[in-house]
Amino acid sequence: MDGLEKMKNDLPEMKAIRKRLHQYPELGLEETRTSEFIADHLNALGYQVHRGMAKTGVVGTLRNGRTNRAIGIRADMDGLPVTEQTGLPYASRNPGRMHACGHDGHMAMLLGAAASIAKRRKFDGSVNLIFQPAEENFGGAKMMIEEGLFKLFPCDAVFALHNSPELPLGQFALRNGPIMAAIDEARITVHGRGGHGAIPENTADPIVAGAGIVMALQTIVSRNIQPFEPAVITVGSFHGGSASNIIPSEVELVVGIRSFDPKTRDYLQKRIVEISKCQSESYGMTASVDYQRSYDATINHTTETDFVRKVAVQFAGAKNVVDLDQPIMGSEDFTYMLQACPGCLFFIGTQSTPDVRPLHHPGYDFNDDILSTGAGFWIRLTEAYLSPAR
């Protein structure tokens, strides 16, 4: 593994970077400290640094050789509104903020790779390292595209990875075509008539109607969607009432919706709105539905995915590279970069023990054992894509 042995030597520095980033997580579009740290680091390595795209985004560019070919590599920067419960000496110092999705590790790997890419200079073209804000909530990738990311920094292909505690340590997982789901959210408000809990006949109880909606929504995927078409509807929140002897006037349900096919996505919206309103009417009430579409499905490009697969097999061995049988129901705003530029999102496994905490868990911590592998792969991918002989 050319480059990987060198990255193992750099592992202590990458660990230090990762732990420093972990201590100071910032939410989407608030990553000012993180942005400054990354920009200073890239400047010291000799990269041309552009700041301020999507408020806190950073792009580091390094040119070498004579061609106009260019590669983009993205790392996400933001943390989550989670109170950390790891008890680690480098745990979050920002109350109610945590790197619970491994973005600290993603940044550390790319910064580690940046140092070696700059020192080795075994490429012909331009390397654009994209540090993107607000992956978790506000669609920082879409904001960067709208602000001219690939006009200012043209790329022939763009790549991103995400760590996965569900995959064995060091395993690469990828897939041509759809790899992650579209995600939408519906806020359903049931409007009833409140009153005393002892005389429910004088009220219109929205809790009962809301419960009916919850149960009816379960029939959409099981009875309206083809069995081989992936879709998920999750009622993640149900708010209403304050005491056992008070019937409230309103309740609110918050529903998460995930899908891949655009027609299925449209149909899910149609049925959720229909069921919410008709169920409420059947109880003598009304419902309003605020339906918001969020990230589109993440669709990998075949040529670039095949390239990642080929390089991964050369880098890690065929036994450590797998193609996913099914796409993952999680979502990613890297989809907007893939809509604007050919590329590939893939996963790298971080599981070393069966009891590892999942992503977004207050006890999660990025596995530093994968830092040298991830950084080494970015070096290999960059040098292979921008090889003078290619």
C-alpha positions as CSV (number, residue, x, y, z in Angstrom):
1,M,0.0,0.0,0.0
2,D,2.1,2.9,-1.3
3,G,1.4,5.9,0.9
4,L,-0.3,3.9,3.7
5,E,2.9,3.1,5.5
6,K,3.7,6.8,5.5
7,M,0.2,7.6,6.8
8,K,0.8,5.2,9.7
9,N,3.8,7.3,10.6
10,D,1.5,10.4,10.5
11,L,-1.2,8.7,12.6
12,P,-0.2,10.4,15.9
13,E,-0.6,13.9,14.3
14,M,-3.9,12.9,12.7
15,K,-5.2,11.6,16.0
16,A,-4.3,14.9,17.7
17,I,-6.1,16.8,14.9
18,R,-9.1,14.6,15.2
19,K,-9.3,15.0,19.0
20,R,-8.9,18.7,18.8
21,L,-11.8,18.9,16.3
22,H,-13.8,16.6,18.5
23,Q,-13.5,18.9,21.5
24,Y,-15.0,21.9,19.7
25,P,-18.0,20.7,17.6
26,E,-20.1,23.4,15.9
27,L,-23.5,23.2,14.3
28,G,-24.3,23.8,10.6
29,L,-23.3,27.2,9.3
30,E,-21.7,28.0,12.7
31,E,-18.4,26.2,12.1
32,T,-16.3,29.4,12.5
33,R,-13.6,27.9,14.7
34,T,-13.5,24.7,12.7
35,S,-13.2,26.7,9.5
36,E,-10.4,28.8,10.8
37,F,-8.4,25.8,12.0
38,I,-8.8,24.0,8.6
39,A,-7.9,27.2,6.6
40,D,-4.8,27.8,8.7
41,H,-3.7,24.2,8.3
42,L,-4.1,24.2,4.5
43,N,-2.3,27.5,4.2
44,A,0.6,26.1,6.1
45,L,0.7,23.2,3.7
46,G,0.9,25.5,0.7
47,Y,-2.7,25.2,-0.6
48,Q,-4.5,28.2,-2.0
49,V,-7.4,28.7,0.4
50,H,-10.8,30.1,-0.3
51,R,-13.1,30.8,2.7
52,G,-16.7,31.9,3.2
53,M,-18.6,29.8,0.7
54,A,-21.8,28.7,2.4
55,K,-20.8,31.0,5.2
56,T,-18.1,28.7,6.8
57,G,-17.0,26.4,3.9
58,V,-13.3,26.1,3.0
59,V,-11.8,25.0,-0.3
60,G,-8.1,24.3,-0.5
61,T,-6.5,24.0,-4.0
62,L,-3.2,22.7,-5.0
63,R,-1.9,22.6,-8.6
64,N,0.9,20.6,-10.1
65,G,2.0,19.7,-13.6
66,R,0.6,21.0,-16.8
67,T,-2.9,19.6,-17.4
68,N,-6.3,21.1,-16.6
69,R,-7.7,17.9,-15.0
70,A,-9.1,18.3,-11.5
71,I,-10.4,16.2,-8.7
72,G,-12.6,17.3,-5.8
73,I,-12.7,15.5,-2.4
74,R,-15.3,16.5,0.2
75,A,-15.2,16.3,4.0
76,D,-18.2,17.4,6.1
77,M,-17.5,19.7,9.1
78,D,-20.6,20.1,11.3
79,G,-21.5,18.5,14.6
80,L,-24.9,17.6,16.0
81,P,-27.1,19.0,18.8
82,V,-26.3,16.1,21.0
83,T,-25.0,16.1,24.6
84,E,-21.9,13.9,24.6
85,Q,-21.9,10.9,27.1
86,T,-18.5,9.3,26.3
87,G,-16.6,10.5,29.3
88,L,-13.5,10.8,27.2
89,P,-10.7,13.2,28.1
90,Y,-11.2,15.0,24.7
91,A,-15.0,15.0,25.0
92,S,-16.9,18.0,23.7
93,R,-16.3,21.3,25.5
94,N,-19.3,22.9,23.7
95,P,-22.4,22.0,25.8
96,G,-25.2,20.4,23.8
97,R,-22.9,20.0,20.8
98,M,-21.1,16.8,19.7
99,H,-19.3,15.2,16.8
100,A,-21.6,12.2,16.9
101,C,-21.4,11.3,13.2
102,G,-17.6,11.1,12.7
103,H,-17.2,14.4,10.8
104,D,-14.2,15.1,13.0
105,G,-12.6,11.9,11.6
106,H,-13.5,12.8,8.0
107,M,-11.8,16.2,8.4
108,A,-8.7,14.7,10.1
109,M,-8.3,12.1,7.3
110,L,-8.5,14.7,4.6
111,L,-6.1,17.0,6.3
112,G,-3.7,14.1,6.8
113,A,-4.0,13.3,3.1
114,A,-3.5,17.0,2.2
115,A,-0.1,17.0,3.8
116,S,1.2,14.0,2.0
117,I,-0.4,15.0,-1.4
118,A,1.4,18.4,-1.1
119,K,4.7,16.8,-0.1
120,R,4.7,14.0,-2.7
121,R,3.3,16.0,-5.6
122,K,2.7,12.8,-7.6
123,F,-0.2,14.2,-9.7
124,D,-0.8,16.2,-12.8
125,G,-3.6,18.7,-12.5
126,S,-5.5,20.4,-9.6
127,V,-6.6,19.0,-6.3
128,N,-9.6,20.7,-4.7
129,L,-10.2,19.8,-1.0
130,I,-13.8,20.8,-0.1
131,F,-14.6,21.2,3.6
132,Q,-18.3,21.5,3.6
133,P,-20.5,22.9,6.4
134,A,-24.1,22.0,7.4
135,E,-24.3,18.5,6.0
136,E,-26.7,17.4,8.9
137,N,-29.4,20.0,8.5
138,F,-29.2,23.0,6.1
139,G,-27.8,21.4,3.0
140,G,-24.4,23.0,2.9
141,A,-23.5,21.1,-0.3
142,K,-26.4,22.7,-2.1
143,M,-25.5,26.1,-0.8
144,M,-21.9,25.7,-2.1
145,I,-23.1,24.6,-5.5
146,E,-25.5,27.6,-5.7
147,E,-22.6,29.9,-4.8
148,G,-20.6,28.6,-7.7
149,L,-18.4,25.8,-6.2
150,F,-17.7,24.0,-9.4
151,K,-17.5,27.3,-11.4
152,L,-14.8,28.6,-9.2
153,F,-13.2,25.2,-8.7
154,P,-14.0,23.1,-11.8
155,C,-13.7,19.4,-11.1
156,D,-13.8,16.4,-13.5
157,A,-15.0,14.3,-10.6
158,V,-15.9,14.7,-6.9
159,F,-15.6,12.0,-4.2
160,A,-16.7,11.7,-0.5
161,L,-16.5,9.0,2.1
162,H,-18.5,8.4,5.3
163,N,-17.5,6.2,8.2
164,S,-19.7,3.2,9.1
165,P,-19.7,1.5,12.5
166,E,-21.9,-1.2,11.0
167,L,-19.1,-2.3,8.6
168,P,-15.9,-4.2,9.6
169,L,-12.8,-2.1,10.3
170,G,-11.2,-1.1,7.0
171,Q,-13.9,-2.5,4.7
172,F,-14.8,-0.3,1.7
173,A,-18.5,-0.4,0.6
174,L,-19.9,1.2,-2.4
175,R,-22.6,0.9,-5.0
176,N,-23.4,2.1,-8.5
177,G,-26.6,4.3,-8.8
178,P,-28.7,5.0,-5.7
179,I,-26.8,4.6,-2.5
180,M,-28.7,6.8,0.0
181,A,-32.3,7.9,0.3
182,A,-34.2,11.1,-0.3
183,I,-35.6,12.5,3.0
184,D,-38.7,14.6,3.6
185,E,-40.6,15.7,6.7
186,A,-44.3,16.2,7.3
187,R,-45.7,18.2,10.3
188,I,-49.3,17.2,10.8
189,T,-51.4,19.4,13.1
190,V,-54.8,18.0,14.1
191,H,-57.3,20.7,15.1
192,G,-59.9,19.5,17.6
193,R,-61.9,21.1,20.4
194,G,-60.5,20.8,23.9
195,G,-62.2,20.5,27.2
196,H,-62.5,18.6,30.4
197,G,-61.3,15.0,30.4
198,A,-64.4,13.9,32.4
199,I,-66.8,15.0,29.7
200,P,-65.1,13.9,26.4
201,E,-68.5,13.9,24.6
202,N,-68.4,17.7,24.7
203,T,-65.0,17.8,22.9
204,A,-63.4,16.7,19.7
205,D,-60.3,14.8,21.0
206,P,-57.3,15.3,18.6
207,I,-55.2,12.8,20.5
208,V,-57.6,10.0,19.4
209,A,-57.6,11.3,15.8
210,G,-53.8,11.6,15.9
211,A,-53.5,8.0,17.1
212,G,-55.7,7.0,14.2
213,I,-53.4,8.8,11.8
214,V,-50.3,7.1,13.2
215,M,-51.9,3.7,12.6
216,A,-53.2,4.6,9.2
217,L,-49.8,5.9,8.0
218,Q,-48.4,2.4,8.5
219,T,-50.5,1.1,5.7
220,I,-48.9,3.3,3.0
221,V,-45.7,1.3,2.7
222,S,-47.3,-2.1,3.4
223,R,-50.3,-1.7,1.1
224,N,-49.6,1.1,-1.4
225,I,-46.0,0.7,-2.3
226,Q,-44.6,-2.2,-4.3
227,P,-42.7,-4.6,-2.0
228,F,-39.4,-4.2,-3.9
229,E,-39.5,-0.4,-3.9
230,P,-37.7,0.9,-0.7
231,A,-39.6,3.4,1.4
232,V,-39.9,4.3,5.1
233,I,-42.4,6.3,7.0
234,T,-41.5,7.1,10.6
235,V,-43.7,9.0,13.1
236,G,-40.9,10.3,15.3
237,S,-42.8,12.8,17.4
238,F,-46.3,13.1,18.8
239,H,-47.0,16.2,20.9
240,G,-50.3,17.1,22.6
241,G,-51.9,17.6,26.0
242,S,-50.6,18.5,29.4
243,A,-52.6,16.5,32.0
244,S,-54.8,13.5,32.2
245,N,-58.0,15.5,32.9
246,I,-57.5,18.0,30.0
247,I,-58.3,17.2,26.4
248,P,-56.2,19.5,24.2
249,S,-57.4,21.5,21.2
250,E,-54.5,20.4,19.0
251,V,-51.8,17.8,18.6
252,E,-48.8,17.7,16.3
253,L,-47.2,14.7,14.6
254,V,-43.7,14.9,13.0
255,V,-43.1,12.3,10.3
256,G,-39.9,11.4,8.6
257,I,-40.2,10.0,5.0
258,R,-37.5,8.2,3.0
259,S,-37.5,7.0,-0.5
260,F,-35.5,6.6,-3.8
261,D,-37.8,6.7,-6.8
262,P,-39.2,10.2,-7.6
263,K,-42.6,8.8,-8.4
264,T,-42.7,6.9,-5.1
265,R,-41.6,10.1,-3.4
266,D,-44.6,12.0,-5.0
267,Y,-47.0,9.3,-4.1
268,L,-45.9,9.1,-0.4
269,Q,-46.6,12.8,-0.1
270,K,-50.0,12.5,-1.7
271,R,-51.1,9.6,0.6
272,I,-49.7,11.2,3.8
273,V,-51.7,14.4,3.1
274,E,-54.8,12.4,2.2
275,I,-54.7,10.1,5.2
276,S,-54.1,12.9,7.6
277,K,-57.0,15.0,6.4
278,C,-59.4,12.1,5.9
279,Q,-58.7,10.5,9.2
280,S,-59.2,13.8,11.0
281,E,-62.5,14.4,9.2
282,S,-63.7,10.9,10.2
283,Y,-63.4,12.0,13.8
284,G,-65.1,15.3,13.1
285,M,-61.9,17.4,13.0
286,T,-59.5,18.9,10.5
287,A,-55.8,18.6,9.9
288,S,-53.2,20.8,8.3
289,V,-50.0,19.3,6.8
290,D,-46.7,21.2,6.4
291,Y,-44.8,18.9,4.0
292,Q,-41.2,19.8,3.4
293,R,-38.9,18.1,0.9
294,S,-35.3,17.8,2.0
295,Y,-32.3,16.0,0.5
296,D,-32.8,14.2,-2.8
297,A,-31.6,10.6,-3.1
298,T,-27.8,10.2,-3.5
299,I,-27.0,8.7,-6.9
300,N,-23.5,7.6,-7.7
301,H,-22.1,7.8,-11.2
302,T,-21.1,4.5,-12.7
303,T,-17.7,5.5,-14.2
304,E,-16.5,7.2,-11.0
305,T,-17.9,4.4,-8.8
306,D,-16.1,1.8,-10.9
307,F,-12.9,3.8,-10.6
308,V,-13.2,4.0,-6.8
309,R,-13.8,0.2,-6.7
310,K,-10.7,-0.5,-8.8
311,V,-8.5,1.7,-6.7
312,A,-9.9,0.3,-3.4
313,V,-9.2,-3.2,-4.6
314,Q,-5.6,-2.3,-5.4
315,F,-5.3,-0.4,-2.1
316,A,-7.0,-2.7,0.4
317,G,-7.4,-6.0,-1.4
318,A,-10.5,-7.5,-3.0
319,K,-11.7,-9.2,0.2
320,N,-12.0,-5.7,1.8
321,V,-14.1,-4.2,-0.9
322,V,-17.9,-5.0,-1.2
323,D,-20.8,-3.8,-3.3
324,L,-23.9,-3.1,-1.3
325,D,-26.9,-5.2,-2.3
326,Q,-29.3,-2.5,-1.3
327,P,-29.0,1.3,-0.9
328,I,-29.0,2.7,2.6
329,M,-32.0,4.5,4.0
330,G,-30.0,7.3,5.6
331,S,-29.5,10.5,3.6
332,E,-26.7,12.8,2.5
333,D,-26.5,16.2,1.0
334,F,-23.5,15.2,-1.1
335,T,-26.3,14.3,-3.6
336,Y,-26.2,18.0,-4.8
337,M,-22.5,17.8,-5.6
338,L,-23.2,14.6,-7.5
339,Q,-26.0,16.4,-9.4
340,A,-23.5,19.0,-10.5
341,C,-20.5,16.9,-11.1
342,P,-19.8,13.2,-11.7
343,G,-18.6,11.3,-8.7
344,C,-19.0,8.7,-6.0
345,L,-19.9,8.5,-2.3
346,F,-18.7,5.4,-0.5
347,F,-18.3,4.0,3.0
348,I,-15.4,2.8,5.1
349,G,-16.0,0.5,8.0
350,T,-14.9,1.5,11.6
351,Q,-16.3,-1.4,13.6
352,S,-13.7,-3.1,15.8
353,T,-16.0,-4.6,18.4
354,P,-19.6,-5.8,18.1
355,D,-20.8,-3.3,20.8
356,V,-19.6,-0.1,19.0
357,R,-22.0,2.8,19.3
358,P,-24.0,3.8,16.2
359,L,-23.9,7.2,14.5
360,H,-25.8,10.0,16.2
361,H,-25.5,8.2,19.6
362,P,-24.3,10.3,22.6
363,G,-21.8,7.6,23.3
364,Y,-20.4,7.4,19.8
365,D,-16.7,8.1,19.1
366,F,-14.9,7.9,15.8
367,N,-12.4,5.0,15.5
368,D,-8.9,6.5,15.1
369,D,-7.6,3.1,13.8
370,I,-9.1,4.0,10.5
371,L,-7.5,7.4,10.1
372,S,-4.4,6.2,8.2
373,T,-6.5,3.9,6.0
374,G,-8.8,6.7,5.0
375,A,-6.0,9.3,4.4
376,G,-3.9,6.7,2.6
377,F,-6.8,6.0,0.3
378,W,-7.4,9.6,-0.5
379,I,-3.7,9.9,-1.5
380,R,-3.9,6.8,-3.7
381,L,-7.2,7.9,-5.3
382,T,-5.9,11.4,-6.1
383,E,-2.7,10.2,-7.6
384,A,-4.4,7.5,-9.6
385,Y,-7.1,9.9,-10.9
386,L,-4.5,12.6,-11.8
387,S,-1.8,10.3,-12.9
388,P,0.3,11.7,-15.7
389,A,0.0,8.4,-17.5
390,R,-3.8,8.3,-17.3
